[in-house]
Amino acid sequence: MGNASSIGSSIVIYLDLNGKHEKIVFSKHCSARDIHELVAQAAGCSKYCSLSLKDASGAHVSMSPAMPCNTPTTPYKVQIQQPTSNQGDSEVLTQLMSHVADQFNKAFKVEEMKTEISSRLLALERKLEIEGLKAVEIEKCKRDISEIKDQIWTAQKKFVDFNRMR
């Protein structure tokens, strides 16, 4: 099934693994990391190993979909450097933790949510401060009104209506 879009998109590379010849096939659409893992699998080592390819003249060849094709008579020599167990484990753990943190941040948009909550909190604090100032002003007005009422009351007491006294 399919529309034959994969025809002609496969790349064949020949490798020399300590005298043992291997052939790997990959798509030109795969990533460099996929090619690295495929070479590591063919070499029988961990995908966390440091691998390098050299052509017949000793020049380094990058592991990418754009790498030049070779022939079975001119295989790329694979050089493997195994990571130390502590270095490999800690590197794997560090990569895993950073990947999990990135995915967590992307999934829950933690940074955006944090900035949004901070801005909302600041807006609420400003509103509370303004409302507090309004409450203080209202209390001052109430106090002034009660003082004015008291002054009016005392002024009325002092005023005697002589017409009523007759």
Secondary structure, DSSP 8 states (H G I E B T S, - for coil): ---STTTT-EEEEEEEETTEEEEEEEETTS-HHHHHHHHHHHHTS-TTSEEEEE-TTS-EE--STTS----TTS-EEEEEE---HHHHHHHHHHHHHHHHHHHHHHHHTHHHHHHHHHHHHHHHHHHHHHHHHHHHHHHHHHHHHHHHHHHHHHHHHH---HHHH-
